[in-house]
Amino acid sequence: MADPQAHPRDHVAITIACISGKGGVGKTTTTINLAAALAERGRRVLAVDCDPQSNLTSGLGFDPYRIPVTIGDVFAGRVRSAPDAFLSTHWENLWLLPAKPDLSAVENDLNSSLNRELLLRDALSRDGIQASFDFILFDTPPNFGFHTVNVLAAIRYVLIPVQMSGYAIKGLKEVLRTVHAARQRLNPELRILGIVATFVNLRTNFSRDMLEGLREIPNLTVFDTIIKLTVKLQETSLAGIPVTSYAASSEAALAYRSLADEVLAQVWALSRPGRRTRTGGPTPSTRTPTTVP
């Protein structure tokens, strides 16, 4: 696992989760490749799999069924501390807190637990975890249940992948409402980092119009980088290798490196007093945007 002495004790990791209530929008793909791109840039990154489907775990080259200790054990208190479940990946600066399918049973086991929505936050606040990493990235289930709520209580920033489809705006509204509710009830520090357009086909008027509409939404940052659906991205999900390593010079790899640079710039902008966003506008409001087309 990471060395807790890697940073000063007062260092606090930047926590980001990809959130979507819909599957197939590039949530896990973005988490994997953003984590890998940040690690390439020398940032110490922990990727946390909070989805019983365990696609983040398999996407980083591990067989979920053969991992003895996972995040489910952290939730259930079966390990002394969360770092007992950390795995070193094949890529420098990148660690994994894995999941396996039995994570879906944890919610039922913890129905009577006090503060059940804060279990992940409490686990990650101990043992020098925040001081060990520069970034902690979370992959969540495609719903707003127990595991996603735990993530929203534990993080600072939400990254929203939006696929260019007819249901995109409806899904975005659901995410914004959920984030707003979590901010009000659980985590007043919660902020929306921005939107990343995924699986874009710029050859169609529909995708171009959707992208333009997203960028007109007030109080939300839409990153300039767009993620196109490419053969290389599809292949990496089977290979268990980030596209930044699998096809290092591919369009998809370059896009995720560009997104990593934008994320770094946006986090920096949002952390400065009197700050302005990467788009040059004022800092996004902490409220849910009032106008979503």
C-alpha positions as CSV (number, residue, x, y, z in Angstrom):
1,M,0.0,0.0,0.0
2,A,1.0,3.6,-0.1
3,D,3.4,5.0,2.4
4,P,1.5,7.4,4.8
5,Q,4.7,9.4,5.1
6,A,4.6,10.3,1.4
7,H,3.0,13.6,2.2
8,P,2.9,15.9,5.2
9,R,0.4,14.9,7.8
10,D,-1.9,17.8,7.0
11,H,-2.0,16.8,3.3
12,V,-5.6,15.9,2.2
13,A,-6.2,13.9,-0.9
14,I,-8.5,15.3,-3.6
15,T,-11.6,13.0,-3.7
16,I,-13.6,12.6,-7.0
17,A,-16.4,10.3,-7.9
18,C,-17.9,9.5,-11.3
19,I,-21.6,9.5,-10.7
20,S,-24.4,8.4,-13.0
21,G,-27.8,6.8,-12.4
22,K,-27.5,5.1,-15.8
23,G,-25.2,2.3,-16.9
24,G,-23.2,2.3,-20.1
25,V,-22.2,6.0,-20.0
26,G,-18.5,5.5,-19.5
27,K,-18.4,5.9,-15.8
28,T,-16.0,3.1,-15.0
29,T,-14.0,3.7,-18.2
30,T,-13.5,7.3,-17.2
31,T,-12.6,6.4,-13.6
32,I,-10.0,3.8,-14.8
33,N,-8.4,6.0,-17.4
34,L,-8.5,9.3,-15.5
35,A,-6.8,7.5,-12.6
36,A,-4.1,6.1,-14.9
37,A,-3.5,9.4,-16.5
38,L,-3.1,11.2,-13.2
39,A,-0.8,8.4,-12.0
40,E,1.3,9.0,-15.2
41,R,1.7,12.6,-14.2
42,G,3.2,11.5,-10.9
43,R,0.2,11.8,-8.7
44,R,-0.4,9.1,-6.2
45,V,-3.8,7.7,-6.9
46,L,-6.1,5.3,-5.1
47,A,-9.0,3.9,-7.2
48,V,-11.9,2.7,-5.1
49,D,-14.5,0.3,-6.5
50,C,-17.9,0.8,-4.9
51,D,-19.9,-1.1,-7.5
52,P,-20.9,-4.7,-6.9
53,Q,-20.4,-5.3,-10.7
54,S,-16.6,-4.9,-9.9
55,N,-15.8,-3.5,-13.3
56,L,-13.2,-1.1,-12.0
57,T,-11.5,-4.0,-10.3
58,S,-11.4,-6.2,-13.4
59,G,-10.6,-3.2,-15.6
60,L,-7.4,-2.8,-13.6
61,G,-6.4,-6.4,-14.3
62,F,-7.8,-8.3,-11.2
63,D,-10.2,-11.1,-11.0
64,P,-12.8,-10.0,-8.4
65,Y,-13.6,-13.6,-7.5
66,R,-10.0,-14.3,-6.4
67,I,-9.5,-11.3,-4.2
68,P,-9.6,-12.2,-0.5
69,V,-10.2,-8.8,1.0
70,T,-12.3,-6.1,-0.6
71,I,-14.2,-2.9,0.1
72,G,-17.1,-5.1,1.3
73,D,-14.9,-6.2,4.2
74,V,-14.2,-2.5,5.0
75,F,-17.9,-1.7,5.1
76,A,-18.7,-4.7,7.2
77,G,-15.8,-4.0,9.7
78,R,-14.1,-7.4,8.9
79,V,-10.7,-5.8,8.5
80,R,-8.8,-3.7,11.0
81,S,-8.4,-0.8,8.5
82,A,-9.1,0.0,4.9
83,P,-5.4,-0.2,3.9
84,D,-5.5,-3.9,4.6
85,A,-7.6,-4.2,1.4
86,F,-5.4,-2.0,-0.8
87,L,-3.8,-3.6,-3.8
88,S,-0.8,-2.3,-5.8
89,T,-1.6,-2.3,-9.5
90,H,0.8,-3.0,-12.4
91,W,1.1,0.8,-12.9
92,E,3.3,3.1,-10.9
93,N,1.5,5.5,-8.5
94,L,-1.8,3.6,-8.9
95,W,-3.4,1.6,-6.1
96,L,-6.8,-0.1,-5.9
97,L,-9.4,-0.7,-3.2
98,P,-11.2,-3.6,-5.0
99,A,-14.7,-4.9,-4.9
100,K,-16.4,-8.2,-5.8
101,P,-20.0,-9.1,-6.4
102,D,-20.8,-9.9,-2.8
103,L,-20.7,-6.2,-2.1
104,S,-24.4,-6.1,-3.0
105,A,-25.1,-8.1,0.2
106,V,-23.4,-5.6,2.4
107,E,-26.3,-3.2,2.3
108,N,-28.7,-5.7,3.8
109,D,-26.2,-6.7,6.4
110,L,-25.8,-3.1,7.6
111,N,-29.5,-2.1,7.6
112,S,-29.5,-1.6,11.4
113,S,-26.1,0.2,11.6
114,L,-26.0,3.7,13.0
115,N,-24.8,6.3,10.5
116,R,-24.7,3.7,7.8
117,E,-24.3,6.4,5.1
118,L,-21.1,7.6,6.7
119,L,-19.3,4.2,6.9
120,L,-17.0,4.9,3.9
121,R,-16.2,8.4,5.0
122,D,-15.2,7.2,8.4
123,A,-13.1,4.4,7.1
124,L,-11.1,6.7,4.7
125,S,-10.6,9.3,7.4
126,R,-8.4,6.9,9.4
127,D,-4.9,5.4,9.1
128,G,-3.3,8.2,7.2
129,I,-5.2,7.4,4.0
130,Q,-5.9,11.0,3.1
131,A,-2.2,11.8,3.6
132,S,-1.0,8.8,1.5
133,F,-2.5,9.9,-1.8
134,D,-2.9,12.9,-4.1
135,F,-6.2,11.7,-5.6
136,I,-8.8,9.2,-4.5
137,L,-11.2,8.3,-7.4
138,F,-14.4,6.4,-6.8
139,D,-16.4,4.3,-9.2
140,T,-20.1,3.9,-8.2
141,P,-23.1,1.7,-9.2
142,P,-25.5,3.1,-11.8
143,N,-28.0,4.0,-9.2
144,F,-28.4,6.2,-6.1
145,G,-28.5,3.6,-3.4
146,F,-26.5,2.7,-0.4
147,H,-23.0,2.6,-2.0
148,T,-23.4,5.8,-4.0
149,V,-24.8,7.7,-1.0
150,N,-21.7,6.5,1.0
151,V,-19.5,7.8,-1.7
152,L,-21.3,11.2,-1.9
153,A,-20.8,11.5,1.9
154,A,-17.1,10.9,1.6
155,I,-15.9,13.0,-1.3
156,R,-15.4,16.6,-2.3
157,Y,-16.0,16.6,-6.1
158,V,-18.4,14.9,-8.5
159,L,-17.5,14.3,-12.1
160,I,-20.5,13.5,-14.3
161,P,-20.1,11.5,-17.4
162,V,-22.8,12.3,-19.9
163,Q,-23.3,10.1,-22.9
164,M,-24.7,11.8,-26.0
165,S,-28.1,10.1,-26.0
166,G,-31.8,11.0,-25.8
167,Y,-31.8,10.2,-22.1
168,A,-28.8,12.3,-21.3
169,I,-30.5,15.4,-19.9
170,K,-32.9,13.3,-17.8
171,G,-30.0,11.4,-16.3
172,L,-28.1,14.6,-15.7
173,K,-31.1,16.1,-13.8
174,E,-31.3,13.0,-11.6
175,V,-27.6,13.3,-10.7
176,L,-27.9,17.0,-9.9
177,R,-30.9,16.4,-7.7
178,T,-29.1,13.6,-5.8
179,V,-25.9,15.7,-5.4
180,H,-28.0,18.6,-4.1
181,A,-29.8,16.4,-1.6
182,A,-26.5,14.8,-0.4
183,R,-25.0,18.3,0.1
184,Q,-28.0,19.4,2.2
185,R,-28.1,16.3,4.3
186,L,-24.7,14.7,4.5
187,N,-21.8,16.7,3.0
188,P,-21.9,20.5,2.7
189,E,-18.5,20.4,1.1
190,L,-19.7,18.5,-1.9
191,R,-19.2,20.2,-5.3
192,I,-19.7,19.4,-8.9
193,L,-16.3,19.4,-10.6
194,G,-17.8,19.2,-14.1
195,I,-19.3,17.2,-16.9
196,V,-17.4,15.1,-19.4
197,A,-19.1,14.2,-22.6
198,T,-18.6,10.5,-23.3
199,F,-19.0,8.2,-26.3
200,V,-19.4,11.2,-28.6
201,N,-19.9,10.8,-32.3
202,L,-19.2,14.3,-33.8
203,R,-20.3,13.1,-37.2
204,T,-23.9,13.3,-36.1
205,N,-25.9,16.5,-35.7
206,F,-27.5,15.0,-32.6
207,S,-24.2,14.7,-30.7
208,R,-23.1,18.1,-31.7
209,D,-26.4,19.7,-30.7
210,M,-26.4,17.8,-27.4
211,L,-22.8,19.0,-26.6
212,E,-23.7,22.6,-27.4
213,G,-26.8,22.3,-25.2
214,L,-24.7,21.0,-22.3
215,R,-22.3,23.9,-22.6
216,E,-25.2,26.4,-22.3
217,I,-26.3,25.1,-18.9
218,P,-25.6,27.8,-16.3
219,N,-23.3,27.1,-13.3
220,L,-21.9,23.9,-14.7
221,T,-18.5,23.3,-16.2
222,V,-18.4,21.1,-19.3
223,F,-14.8,20.0,-20.0
224,D,-13.4,20.7,-23.4
225,T,-12.1,17.2,-23.7
226,I,-14.7,14.8,-25.2
227,I,-14.4,11.0,-25.1
228,K,-15.2,9.3,-28.3
229,L,-16.3,5.6,-28.5
230,T,-13.3,3.9,-30.1
231,V,-12.3,0.3,-30.7
232,K,-9.4,0.7,-28.4
233,L,-11.6,1.7,-25.5
234,Q,-13.8,-1.3,-26.1
235,E,-10.7,-3.6,-26.2
236,T,-9.3,-2.3,-22.9
237,S,-12.3,-3.3,-20.9
238,L,-11.6,-6.9,-21.9
239,A,-7.8,-6.6,-21.5
240,G,-7.9,-5.2,-18.0
241,I,-5.5,-2.5,-19.0
242,P,-6.0,1.3,-19.0
243,V,-6.0,2.7,-22.5
244,T,-3.1,5.0,-21.6
245,S,-1.0,1.8,-21.4
246,Y,-2.9,-0.5,-23.8
247,A,-2.7,2.0,-26.7
248,A,-0.6,4.8,-25.4
249,S,-0.7,7.0,-28.5
250,S,-4.3,6.3,-29.4
251,E,-6.9,9.0,-29.6
252,A,-8.6,7.7,-26.5
253,A,-5.4,7.7,-24.5
254,L,-4.6,11.3,-25.6
255,A,-8.2,12.3,-24.6
256,Y,-7.9,10.9,-21.1
257,R,-4.6,12.6,-20.6
258,S,-6.2,15.9,-21.7
259,L,-9.0,15.3,-19.3
260,A,-6.6,14.7,-16.5
261,D,-4.9,18.1,-17.3
262,E,-8.3,19.8,-17.3
263,V,-9.2,18.1,-14.0
264,L,-6.0,19.3,-12.4
265,A,-6.6,22.8,-13.6
266,Q,-10.2,22.8,-12.4
267,V,-9.4,21.5,-9.0
268,W,-6.7,24.1,-8.6
269,A,-9.1,26.9,-9.7
270,L,-11.8,25.8,-7.3
271,S,-9.3,25.7,-4.4
272,R,-8.2,29.3,-4.7
273,P,-9.7,32.2,-2.8
274,G,-11.7,34.5,-5.1
275,R,-11.3,31.8,-7.7
276,R,-12.6,31.6,-11.2
277,T,-13.3,28.4,-13.1
278,R,-11.3,27.0,-16.0
279,T,-13.9,28.5,-18.4
280,G,-13.2,32.0,-17.0
281,G,-16.6,32.4,-15.4
282,P,-17.4,32.6,-11.7
283,T,-17.1,29.6,-9.4
284,P,-20.0,27.3,-9.9
285,S,-22.7,27.8,-7.3
286,T,-23.2,25.2,-4.6
287,R,-26.9,25.0,-5.5
288,T,-28.3,22.8,-8.2
289,P,-28.5,24.7,-11.5
290,T,-32.0,26.0,-12.0
291,T,-32.1,25.6,-15.7
292,V,-31.3,22.3,-17.4
293,P,-32.8,22.1,-20.9
